[in-house]
Amino acid sequence: MADIQLGCHTIRSHGTSVARLHMYDWIILLFLAVVDGLLNIIEPFHRFVGRDMMTDLRYPLKGNTIPFWAVPLIAIVLPWVVFGGIYFKKKNVYDLHHGILGILYSVLITAVITDAIKDGVGRPRPDFFWRCFPDGIPKFDNATTDVICHGEKSVIKEGHKSFPRSFAGLGFLAWYLAGKLRAFDRKGHIAKLCIVFLPLLVASLVAVSRVDDYWHHWQDVFAGGIIGLTVASFCYLQFFPYPFDADAVWPHAYFQQLADSQSNGNANSYNMGPLDTEANHEGHGALSLRDTSPILDSMESDIGYKQNHAGHRLHWRPSGKPGNASPASGSKILLKTAWVGVDRVLDLFLRFNCNTSRHCELEEEKEPLVSRRRGSQPGIMPDTQLGCHTIGSHGIKVARFHLYDWIILIFLAVLYGLFNIIEPFHRFVGRDMLTDLSYPLKGNTVPFWAVPLIAIVLPWVIFGGIYFKKKNVYDLHHGILGILYSVLITAVITDAIKNGVGRPRPDFFWRCFPDGKPNFNNVTGDVICHGERSVIKEGYKSFPSGHASAAFSGLGFLAWYLAGKLKAFNREGHIAKLCLVFLPLLVASLVAVSRVDDYWHHWQDVFAGGILGLTVASFCYLQFFPYPFDADAIWPHAHFQQLAESRSNGNANPHNMGLADASFP
């Protein structure tokens, strides 16, 4: 039957066996649900709250922008829909089961940890004053000065559960999507990062809504986010490989089942089902779906092979029926062994007799592996030499390959523009809160128009200089596209959080009251601004800093890029290279510091913006380039993939064929 073909495991064929194998996991999951229920019944610790502590606890009592019943829909049911869609497409019950079980454990473990800490800490919520004194008349103990609440008991109980606030489900989904999309397969389709980051952005906005509703302090949602992401990471990696692994697309159990079925002879060993293996030549340093799987390698140990000596993935060819040795297998092995010896001798000879008249002398740069082994094809123009790819020879090909990445980049730019039009959330600002918001209103040391020049144009100049020196269109294209994605993804996330948080800037008083005469609502105590509307709107966009996040996303990408180009971590000890690597980060830091000096941002704003920018820059850089301490860090992955493809198509020196060019009878 089709539903029990190797690699095609349905609920009907394998569901019962999977459920039985994980029976105890499901039982303990129910136990976790009961424990979380008990933790919600327990009375939390009532922390001391004195008269002088009420300043940060007098925010208005509001409802929930995202009600409690919506949280499991967002954190659990939404990922289940994604898991179910993939199951109906690929019919892999292991993936479906492990996705469901993993996200349930992620959410419940996080819930138990969170509620246990909530009950133990007992931190008052920002709206605690109105929970404790619904009539607005405070009462304190004469001896201890602690509050004596006279509000509703259940409301007061909930008021002592501020710390922490977590999100785990969407963190698990982000990991899952990274694996399914093969987001880190080194092919440079950087637009996949938008889909991977989307669940994290939604989770962030859910967390921000809790601050906007005055149910949590910012420290609560920050700590909760760390807890949720950490637990989600552990739970995901219990079932699935790392997203940058060659087998990241399916859970470990799937490959174990393939191995078991192969050993039992229950399936066709050449039909792997939903693996969708392709004979693609990904080149040196690239990930292949099959190359690094020890399970699949052991399954195919009885199959003959040929290997492209330029760093290709392995191409498997059957040497006979599985389990039966071919009659001529001994002679073939001897012939292959002899060929390896001859090929190595030719390889060493060509290395010492390299054609020094080539336009691109990567041999002098001591590039490893693929670039060391190629030769020069006589009669080929310099701009199409192997490893010498110009805009004229390969520009259109590269642009077409990344067409969808450029289209989505335009979409990100439009989305960023829309976020700048939206009115931000207006956070409550009481009379007692203006102490830190009364700094003078100043201009910008680093104007807005200078930020793209520093974060984008300056790195482009460096990319262009290296291109005109080395004629590598892959390096130029990936540098430009990578830094644009780095800056725009960061800008979209930054502005989404800005609009959601609505934190007042340090100079908010003068934006709100340009004449210096404050006015407050008699009932709520909130400010009633009478300044210029656009200036007031900008005054609610303090967190996080856009200057800091943009500077660190662009110059952080440049720091990674320079580290690779300079081979800063090649273990030769030329530590002076670090000065050039750290220089862009120093410039970004000074841009961020200027925002605090201009009183446009609090220090927390620029710190968060810097971390955000560096994180996104790191992901974007590593989509295109190897790690800076890698042997091939100087060029992008696509450069080595193109070298390998050119060799396989016969564009390299025929005297250095490697095993892939030989055919055996």
LUMVOVEX-801689 format. One record per residue (C-alpha): residue in three letters; residue number from 1; z, x, y. Coordinates in steps of 0.2 Angstrom, whole numbers. Each point is the difference from the previous one (the first is absolute). Layout:
REM LUMVOVEX-801689
aa, i, up, east, north
ALA, NUM, Z, X, Y
...
This chain:
REM LUMVOVEX-801689
aa, i, up, east, north
MET, 1, 0, 0, 0
ALA, 2, -4, 5, 18
ASP, 3, 18, -2, 6
ILE, 4, 7, 13, -12
GLN, 5, -14, 13, 4
LEU, 6, 7, 17, 4
GLY, 7, 4, 0, 19
CYS, 8, 0, -19, 0
HIS, 9, 17, -6, -3
THR, 10, 4, -18, 4
ILE, 11, 16, -11, 1
ARG, 12, -6, -8, -16
SER, 13, -3, 16, -10
HIS, 14, 14, 11, 6
GLY, 15, 11, -11, 11
THR, 16, 13, -3, -14
SER, 17, 1, 18, -5
VAL, 18, 2, 6, 18
ALA, 19, 14, -13, 4
ARG, 20, 9, 5, -16
LEU, 21, 0, 18, 4
HIS, 22, 7, -4, 17
MET, 23, 12, -13, -6
TYR, 24, 16, 9, 6
ASP, 25, -8, 4, 17
TRP, 26, -2, -19, 2
ILE, 27, 18, -3, -5
ILE, 28, 7, 12, 12
LEU, 29, -11, -7, 13
LEU, 30, 9, -17, -2
PHE, 31, 16, 9, 1
LEU, 32, -5, 8, 17
ALA, 33, -4, -17, 6
VAL, 34, 17, -6, -4
VAL, 35, 9, 15, 8
ASP, 36, -10, -3, 16
GLY, 37, 5, -18, 0
LEU, 38, 18, 4, -2
LEU, 39, -1, 13, 14
ASN, 40, -6, -14, 12
ILE, 41, 15, -11, -5
ILE, 42, 13, 14, 4
GLU, 43, 8, 0, 17
PRO, 44, -6, 16, 9
PHE, 45, 12, 12, 8
HIS, 46, 5, -6, 18
ARG, 47, -2, 15, 11
PHE, 48, 11, 2, 15
VAL, 49, -8, -6, 16
GLY, 50, 9, 3, 16
ARG, 51, -3, -7, 18
ASP, 52, -9, 16, 5
MET, 53, -12, -1, -15
MET, 54, -8, -16, 5
THR, 55, -13, 7, 11
ASP, 56, -13, 3, -14
LEU, 57, 6, -16, -9
ARG, 58, -4, -13, 13
TYR, 59, -19, -3, -4
PRO, 60, -4, -19, -1
LEU, 61, 1, -9, -16
LYS, 62, -17, -4, -7
GLY, 63, -9, -6, -15
ASN, 64, -11, 10, -12
THR, 65, -18, 4, 5
ILE, 66, -2, 3, -19
PRO, 67, 11, -11, -10
PHE, 68, 10, 5, -15
TRP, 69, -11, -10, -12
ALA, 70, -16, 10, 7
VAL, 71, 7, 17, -5
PRO, 72, -3, -2, -19
LEU, 73, -17, -7, 4
ILE, 74, -5, 16, 10
ALA, 75, 9, 13, -11
ILE, 76, -3, -7, -17
VAL, 77, -13, -14, -1
LEU, 78, -13, 8, 11
PRO, 79, 0, 16, -11
TRP, 80, -1, -11, -16
VAL, 81, -16, -8, 7
VAL, 82, -7, 17, 2
PHE, 83, 5, 5, -18
GLY, 84, -7, -16, -7
GLY, 85, -16, 2, 9
ILE, 86, -2, 17, -8
TYR, 87, 5, -6, -17
PHE, 88, -13, -14, 0
LYS, 89, -13, 13, 5
LYS, 90, 5, 14, -12
LYS, 91, 10, -9, -14
ASN, 92, 13, 13, -1
VAL, 93, 17, -8, -5
TYR, 94, 9, 17, 2
ASP, 95, -4, 1, 18
LEU, 96, 4, -18, 3
HIS, 97, 17, 1, -9
HIS, 98, 5, 16, 8
GLY, 99, -4, -5, 17
ILE, 100, 10, -16, -1
LEU, 101, 15, 8, -9
GLY, 102, -1, 15, 12
ILE, 103, 0, -10, 16
LEU, 104, 14, -11, -7
TYR, 105, 11, 15, -4
SER, 106, -5, 7, 17
VAL, 107, 6, -15, 10
LEU, 108, 16, -4, -11
ILE, 109, 6, 18, 0
THR, 110, -2, 1, 18
ALA, 111, 8, -17, 3
VAL, 112, 15, 5, -10
ILE, 113, 2, 16, 9
THR, 114, -3, -8, 17
ASP, 115, 13, -14, -3
ALA, 116, 13, 11, -7
ILE, 117, -1, 11, 16
LYS, 118, -1, -15, 11
ASP, 119, 17, -7, -8
GLY, 120, 8, 17, 1
VAL, 121, -5, 5, 18
GLY, 122, 2, -17, 8
ARG, 123, -9, 5, 16
PRO, 124, -1, -14, 13
ARG, 125, -17, -7, 4
PRO, 126, -7, 1, 18
ASP, 127, 3, -18, 2
PHE, 128, 18, 1, -6
PHE, 129, 8, -6, 16
TRP, 130, -8, -17, -1
ARG, 131, 3, -2, -19
CYS, 132, 19, 4, 4
PHE, 133, 1, -10, 16
PRO, 134, -13, -14, 0
ASP, 135, 8, -7, 16
GLY, 136, -2, 17, 9
ILE, 137, 19, 1, 2
PRO, 138, 6, 16, -8
LYS, 139, 17, 2, -8
PHE, 140, 9, 16, -5
ASP, 141, 16, 5, -9
ASN, 142, 13, 6, 12
ALA, 143, 6, 14, -11
THR, 144, -16, 7, -8
THR, 145, -12, -7, 13
ASP, 146, -11, -5, -15
VAL, 147, -10, -16, 1
ILE, 148, 7, -16, -5
CYS, 149, -16, -10, -5
HIS, 150, 0, -19, 1
GLY, 151, -18, -3, -5
GLU, 152, -7, -7, -16
LYS, 153, 6, 10, -15
SER, 154, -17, 2, -9
VAL, 155, -8, 6, 17
ILE, 156, 14, 12, 3
LYS, 157, -1, 7, -18
GLU, 158, -19, 3, 3
GLY, 159, 4, 8, 16
HIS, 160, 8, 15, -9
LYS, 161, -15, 4, -10
SER, 162, -11, 10, 11
PHE, 163, -2, 17, -9
PRO, 164, -13, 3, -8
ARG, 165, -16, -10, 0
SER, 166, -13, 5, -14
PHE, 167, -18, -3, -5
ALA, 168, -5, 6, -17
GLY, 169, -13, -11, -7
LEU, 170, -14, 5, 12
GLY, 171, 4, 18, -2
PHE, 172, -3, -2, -19
LEU, 173, -16, -9, 5
ALA, 174, -6, 15, 11
TRP, 175, 3, 12, -14
TYR, 176, -10, -12, -12
LEU, 177, -15, -2, 12
ALA, 178, 0, 19, 2
GLY, 179, -3, 2, -18
LYS, 180, -12, -14, -3
LEU, 181, -11, 5, 15
ARG, 182, 1, 19, -5
ALA, 183, 4, 3, 18
PHE, 184, 4, 18, -4
ASP, 185, -16, 4, -10
ARG, 186, -5, 13, 12
LYS, 187, -17, -8, 4
GLY, 188, 5, -3, 18
HIS, 189, -1, -19, 1
ILE, 190, 14, 0, 12
ALA, 191, -2, -19, 4
LYS, 192, 10, -3, -16
LEU, 193, 15, 6, 9
CYS, 194, -1, -16, 11
ILE, 195, 3, -11, -15
VAL, 196, 14, 11, -7
PHE, 197, 9, 0, 17
LEU, 198, -2, -19, 2
PRO, 199, 14, -5, -11
LEU, 200, 11, 13, 9
LEU, 201, -5, -7, 17
VAL, 202, 4, -18, -6
ALA, 203, 17, 6, -6
SER, 204, 3, 9, 16
LEU, 205, -4, -16, 10
VAL, 206, 12, -10, -11
ALA, 207, 13, 12, 3
VAL, 208, -3, 0, 19
SER, 209, 1, -19, 0
ARG, 210, 18, 2, -5
VAL, 211, 4, 11, 15
ASP, 212, -9, -13, 11
ASP, 213, 10, -14, -7
TYR, 214, 16, 10, 4
TRP, 215, 6, -1, -18
HIS, 216, -1, 19, -2
HIS, 217, 2, 16, 9
TRP, 218, -14, 12, 0
GLN, 219, 10, 12, -11
ASP, 220, 2, -14, -13
VAL, 221, -19, -2, -3
PHE, 222, -3, 18, 1
ALA, 223, 13, 4, -14
GLY, 224, -6, -15, -10
GLY, 225, -18, 6, 1
ILE, 226, 5, 17, -7
ILE, 227, 9, -8, -14
GLY, 228, -14, -12, -4
LEU, 229, -14, 13, 0
THR, 230, 11, 12, -11
VAL, 231, 4, -13, -13
ALA, 232, -18, -6, 0
SER, 233, -6, 18, -3
PHE, 234, 11, 3, -15
CYS, 235, -5, -17, -7
TYR, 236, -18, 2, 2
LEU, 237, 0, 18, -8
GLN, 238, 9, -7, -15
PHE, 239, -16, -9, -5
PHE, 240, -14, 8, 9
PRO, 241, -6, 18, 3
TYR, 242, 0, 7, 18
PRO, 243, -14, -7, 11
PHE, 244, -8, 17, 1
ASP, 245, 0, 2, -19
ALA, 246, -17, -1, -9
ASP, 247, 6, -15, -10
ALA, 248, 9, -9, 14
VAL, 249, -10, -15, -2
TRP, 250, 9, -6, -15
PRO, 251, 18, 1, -7
HIS, 252, 6, 13, -12
ALA, 253, 2, -13, -14
TYR, 254, -19, -4, 1
PHE, 255, -5, 18, -5
GLN, 256, 14, 0, -13
GLN, 257, -8, -15, -8
LEU, 258, -17, 7, 1
ALA, 259, 7, 16, -9
ASP, 260, 8, -11, -13
SER, 261, -15, -10, -3
GLN, 262, -11, 15, -2
SER, 263, 11, 8, -12
ASN, 264, 0, -16, -11
GLY, 265, -19, -2, 1
ASN, 266, 1, -17, 8
ALA, 267, -13, 2, 13
ASN, 268, -16, 9, 6
SER, 269, 5, 17, 6
TYR, 270, -14, 0, 12
ASN, 271, 3, -16, 9
MET, 272, 15, 1, 11
GLY, 273, -1, -17, 8
PRO, 274, 7, -2, 18
LEU, 275, 1, 18, 3
ASP, 276, -18, -1, 7
THR, 277, -3, 18, -3
GLU, 278, -15, 8, 8
ALA, 279, -10, 16, -2
ASN, 280, 3, 5, 18
HIS, 281, 1, 18, 5
GLU, 282, 15, 1, 12
GLY, 283, 0, 19, 2
HIS, 284, 13, 12, 2
GLY, 285, 18, -6, 4
ALA, 286, -5, -18, -2
LEU, 287, 9, -13, -11
SER, 288, -9, -8, -15
LEU, 289, 6, -15, -9
ARG, 290, 1, 9, -16
ASP, 291, 2, 19, 3
THR, 292, 19, 1, 1
SER, 293, 5, -13, -12
PRO, 294, 9, 9, -15
ILE, 295, -1, -16, -10
LEU, 296, -18, -3, 2
ASP, 297, -4, 19, -3
SER, 298, 9, -1, -16
MET, 299, -9, -15, -5
GLU, 300, -17, 9, 3
SER, 301, 5, 17, -8
ASP, 302, -12, -3, -14
ILE, 303, -15, -3, 12
GLY, 304, -12, 15, 5
TYR, 305, -2, 4, 18
LYS, 306, -9, 10, 13
GLN, 307, 8, 6, 16
ASN, 308, -8, 3, 17
HIS, 309, 6, 17, 4
ALA, 310, 0, -4, 19
GLY, 311, 15, -11, -1
HIS, 312, -7, -16, -7
ARG, 313, 10, -13, -10
LEU, 314, -3, 1, -18
HIS, 315, -15, -9, -8
TRP, 316, 4, -6, -18
ARG, 317, -13, -1, -13
PRO, 318, 3, -6, -18
SER, 319, -2, 14, -13
GLY, 320, 0, -13, -14
LYS, 321, 10, -15, -6
PRO, 322, 18, 0, 5
GLY, 323, 10, 9, -13
ASN, 324, -15, 8, -9
ALA, 325, -6, 17, 4
SER, 326, -18, 3, 3
PRO, 327, -9, 12, -13
ALA, 328, -6, 12, 14
SER, 329, 17, 0, 10
GLY, 330, 4, 17, -5
SER, 331, -16, 8, 6
LYS, 332, 1, -10, 16
ILE, 333, 17, 6, 4
LEU, 334, -6, 18, -3
LEU, 335, -15, -3, 11
LYS, 336, 11, -7, 14
THR, 337, 12, 14, -1
ALA, 338, -14, 13, 2
TRP, 339, -7, -10, 14
VAL, 340, 17, 1, 9
GLY, 341, 1, 19, -1
VAL, 342, -18, 2, 6
ASP, 343, 4, -12, 15
ARG, 344, 15, 9, 5
VAL, 345, -9, 17, 0
LEU, 346, -14, -8, 11
ASP, 347, 13, -7, 11
LEU, 348, 9, 16, 3
PHE, 349, -16, 9, 3
LEU, 350, -6, -13, 13
ARG, 351, 17, 1, 9
PHE, 352, -2, 19, 3
ASN, 353, -18, -1, 4
CYS, 354, 1, -15, 12
ASN, 355, -15, -3, 12
THR, 356, 8, 6, 17
SER, 357, -15, -7, 10
ARG, 358, 5, -18, -3
HIS, 359, 3, -10, 16
CYS, 360, 17, -6, -6
GLU, 361, 10, 14, -8
LEU, 362, 14, -10, -8
GLU, 363, 2, 15, -12
GLU, 364, 7, 10, 15
GLU, 365, 12, -13, 3
LYS, 366, 7, 2, -17
GLU, 367, -2, -19, -4
PRO, 368, 6, -4, -18
LEU, 369, -8, -8, -15
VAL, 370, -16, -9, 5
SER, 371, -4, 9, 15
ARG, 372, 2, 17, -8
ARG, 373, -11, -4, -14
ARG, 374, -16, -6, 8
GLY, 375, -15, 10, 4
SER, 376, -14, -1, 13
GLN, 377, -16, -9, -4
PRO, 378, -15, 9, 7
GLY, 379, -12, -10, 11
ILE, 380, 13, -13, 5
MET, 381, 3, -2, 19
PRO, 382, 17, 7, 6
ASP, 383, 6, -18, 6
THR, 384, -2, -6, -18
GLN, 385, 8, 15, -9
LEU, 386, 13, -5, -12
GLY, 387, 16, -1, 10
CYS, 388, -9, 0, 16
HIS, 389, -2, -18, 5
THR, 390, -6, -5, 17
ILE, 391, -1, -16, 9
GLY, 392, -19, 1, -2
SER, 393, 0, 2, -19
HIS, 394, 15, -10, -5
GLY, 395, 6, -10, 15
ILE, 396, -8, -17, -4
LYS, 397, 6, 2, -18
VAL, 398, 18, 2, 5
ALA, 399, -1, -14, 13
ARG, 400, -7, -12, -13
PHE, 401, 13, 5, -13
HIS, 402, 14, -5, 13
LEU, 403, -9, -14, 8
TYR, 404, 14, -13, -5
ASP, 405, 13, 12, 7
TRP, 406, -8, 0, 17
ILE, 407, -2, -19, 0
ILE, 408, 18, -2, -4
LEU, 409, 4, 13, 14
ILE, 410, -8, -11, 12
PHE, 411, 10, -15, -6
LEU, 412, 16, 10, 3
ALA, 413, -5, 4, 18
VAL, 414, -3, -19, 3
LEU, 415, 17, -4, -8
TYR, 416, 8, 13, 11
GLY, 417, -8, -8, 16
LEU, 418, 7, -17, -5
PHE, 419, 17, 7, -3
ASN, 420, 0, 6, 18
ILE, 421, -4, -17, 7
ILE, 422, 14, -9, -10
GLU, 423, 15, -4, 10
PRO, 424, 15, 10, -8
PHE, 425, 16, -8, -6
HIS, 426, 13, -1, 15
ARG, 427, 16, 6, -7
PHE, 428, 16, -7, 7
VAL, 429, 7, 11, 14
GLY, 430, 18, -4, 6
ARG, 431, 9, 5, 15
ASP, 432, 10, 13, -10
MET, 433, -15, 8, -7
LEU, 434, -8, 6, 16
THR, 435, 10, 16, 0
ASP, 436, -13, 9, -10
LEU, 437, -15, -9, 8
SER, 438, 2, 4, 18
TYR, 439, -9, 17, 0
PRO, 440, -12, 2, 15
LEU, 441, -18, -6, -2
LYS, 442, -12, 15, 0
GLY, 443, -18, 4, -4
ASN, 444, -7, 8, -15
THR, 445, 1, 19, -2
VAL, 446, -14, -1, -13
PRO, 447, -11, -15, 5
PHE, 448, -6, -12, -13
TRP, 449, -18, 6, 2
ALA, 450, 5, 18, -5
VAL, 451, 7, -5, -16
PRO, 452, -17, -2, -9
LEU, 453, -5, 16, 7
ILE, 454, 15, 9, -7
ALA, 455, 1, -9, -17
ILE, 456, -19, -2, -4
VAL, 457, -12, 9, 12
LEU, 458, 9, 17, -1
PRO, 459, 0, 0, -19
TRP, 460, -18, -5, 0
VAL, 461, -4, 16, 10
ILE, 462, 8, 10, -13
PHE, 463, -9, -9, -14
GLY, 464, -17, 3, 9
GLY, 465, 4, 18, 3
ILE, 466, 3, 3, -19
TYR, 467, -16, -10, -4
PHE, 468, -11, 10, 11
LYS, 469, 7, 16, -8
LYS, 470, 0, -6, -18
LYS, 471, -13, -14, 0
ASN, 472, 10, -11, -12
VAL, 473, -4, -19, 4
TYR, 474, 13, -6, -12
ASP, 475, 14, 9, 9
LEU, 476, -6, -6, 17
HIS, 477, -2, -18, -6
HIS, 478, 16, -1, -9
GLY, 479, 10, 8, 14
ILE, 480, -7, -13, 13
LEU, 481, 2, -15, -11
GLY, 482, 17, 6, -6
ILE, 483, 7, 2, 17
LEU, 484, -7, -16, 6
TYR, 485, 8, -10, -14
SER, 486, 16, 10, 2
VAL, 487, 1, -5, 19
LEU, 488, -6, -18, -3
ILE, 489, 11, -5, -15
THR, 490, 15, 7, 10
ALA, 491, -5, -9, 15
VAL, 492, -1, -17, -9
ILE, 493, 16, 3, -9
THR, 494, 9, 5, 17
ASP, 495, -7, -14, 10
ALA, 496, 4, -13, -14
ILE, 497, 18, 6, 0
LYS, 498, 1, 1, 19
ASN, 499, -5, -18, 2
GLY, 500, 12, -5, -14
VAL, 501, 16, 10, 6
GLY, 502, -2, -3, 19
ARG, 503, 13, 13, 4
PRO, 504, 2, 2, 19
ARG, 505, -4, 17, 8
PRO, 506, 13, 11, 8
ASP, 507, -7, -5, 17
PHE, 508, 0, -19, -4
PHE, 509, 12, -5, 14
TRP, 510, -12, 6, 14
ARG, 511, -15, -8, -9
CYS, 512, 10, -17, -2
PHE, 513, 8, 1, 18
PRO, 514, -11, 11, 11
ASP, 515, 11, -5, 15
GLY, 516, 16, 5, -9
LYS, 517, 7, -17, 0
PRO, 518, 4, -6, -19
ASN, 519, -1, -18, -5
PHE, 520, 7, -7, -16
ASN, 521, 0, -16, -10
ASN, 522, 17, -9, 3
VAL, 523, 0, -7, -18
THR, 524, -7, 14, -11
GLY, 525, 3, 15, 12
ASP, 526, -18, 6, -3
VAL, 527, -10, 8, 15
ILE, 528, -11, -10, 11
CYS, 529, -13, 12, 5
HIS, 530, -10, -2, 17
GLY, 531, -10, 16, -1
GLU, 532, -19, 2, -3
ARG, 533, -5, -8, -16
SER, 534, -10, 15, -7
VAL, 535, 13, 12, 4
ILE, 536, 14, -11, -8
LYS, 537, -12, -2, -16
GLU, 538, -1, 19, -1
GLY, 539, 19, 1, 2
TYR, 540, 2, -8, -17
LYS, 541, -10, 13, -10
SER, 542, 12, 14, -2
PHE, 543, 1, 2, -19
PRO, 544, -8, 10, -7
SER, 545, -9, 12, 13
GLY, 546, -19, -1, 0
HIS, 547, -2, 17, 9
ALA, 548, 11, 8, -14
SER, 549, -8, -8, -15
ALA, 550, -18, 3, 7
ALA, 551, 4, 18, 4
PHE, 552, 8, 4, -17
SER, 553, -13, -10, -10
GLY, 554, -15, 10, 9
LEU, 555, 9, 17, 2
GLY, 556, 9, -2, -16
PHE, 557, -17, -2, -9
LEU, 558, -6, 16, 10
ALA, 559, 15, 10, -6
TRP, 560, -4, -5, -19
TYR, 561, -18, 5, 4
LEU, 562, 4, 17, 7
ALA, 563, 12, 4, -14
GLY, 564, -14, -2, -12
LYS, 565, -13, 9, 10
LEU, 566, 11, 15, 4
LYS, 567, 6, 0, -19
ALA, 568, 18, 0, 8
PHE, 569, 8, -2, -17
ASN, 570, -10, 12, -11
ARG, 571, 16, 11, -3
GLU, 572, -7, 15, 8
GLY, 573, 14, 0, 13
HIS, 574, -10, -1, 16
ILE, 575, 14, -10, 8
ALA, 576, -8, 1, 18
LYS, 577, -12, -14, -6
LEU, 578, 14, -12, 1
CYS, 579, 0, 1, 19
LEU, 580, -17, -7, 0
VAL, 581, 5, -14, -13
PHE, 582, 15, -5, 10
LEU, 583, -8, 1, 17
PRO, 584, -8, -18, -1
LEU, 585, 17, -7, -5
LEU, 586, 8, 9, 15
VAL, 587, -13, -9, 11
ALA, 588, 4, -16, -8
SER, 589, 18, 2, 2
LEU, 590, -2, 4, 19
VAL, 591, -10, -16, 2
ALA, 592, 14, -10, -9
VAL, 593, 13, 8, 10
SER, 594, -9, -4, 16
ARG, 595, 2, -19, -4
VAL, 596, 19, 2, 0
ASP, 597, -1, 10, 16
ASP, 598, -10, -14, 8
TYR, 599, 13, -13, -5
TRP, 600, -14, -9, -10
HIS, 601, 9, 2, -16
HIS, 602, 17, 3, -9
TRP, 603, 1, 15, -11
GLN, 604, 0, -11, -15
ASP, 605, -17, -7, 5
VAL, 606, -8, 17, 1
PHE, 607, 9, 6, -16
ALA, 608, -7, -15, -10
GLY, 609, -17, 2, 7
GLY, 610, -1, 18, -4
ILE, 611, 5, -3, -18
LEU, 612, -12, -15, -2
GLY, 613, -14, 11, 7
LEU, 614, 3, 15, -11
THR, 615, 1, -11, -15
VAL, 616, -16, -9, 3
ALA, 617, -9, 17, 4
SER, 618, 6, 7, -16
PHE, 619, -7, -14, -10
CYS, 620, -17, 1, 9
TYR, 621, -2, 18, -1
LEU, 622, 4, 1, -19
GLN, 623, -13, -14, -3
PHE, 624, -14, 13, 5
PHE, 625, 8, 18, -2
PRO, 626, 10, 9, -13
TYR, 627, 18, 5, 3
PRO, 628, 1, 15, 12
PHE, 629, 8, 10, -13
ASP, 630, -14, -4, -13
ALA, 631, -13, 14, -4
ASP, 632, -14, -11, 7
ALA, 633, 9, -6, 16
ILE, 634, -13, 7, 11
TRP, 635, -13, -14, -3
PRO, 636, 1, -18, -4
HIS, 637, -1, -7, -18
ALA, 638, -18, -7, 3
HIS, 639, -6, 18, 4
PHE, 640, 4, 6, -18
GLN, 641, -6, -16, -7
GLN, 642, -17, 3, 8
LEU, 643, -1, 17, -6
ALA, 644, 3, -6, -18
GLU, 645, -13, -13, 2
SER, 646, -13, 12, 7
ARG, 647, 3, 12, -15
SER, 648, -2, -14, -13
ASN, 649, -16, -5, 8
GLY, 650, -7, 17, -1
ASN, 651, 2, 6, 18
ALA, 652, 10, 15, -4
ASN, 653, -5, 17, -7
PRO, 654, -7, -3, -18
HIS, 655, 8, 16, -6
ASN, 656, 17, -8, 3
MET, 657, -1, -16, -10
GLY, 658, 16, -1, -8
LEU, 659, 3, -10, -16
ALA, 660, -6, -16, 8
ASP, 661, -18, 6, 1
ALA, 662, -1, 5, -18
SER, 663, -6, -12, -13
PHE, 664, 4, 2, -18
PRO, 665, -10, -6, -15
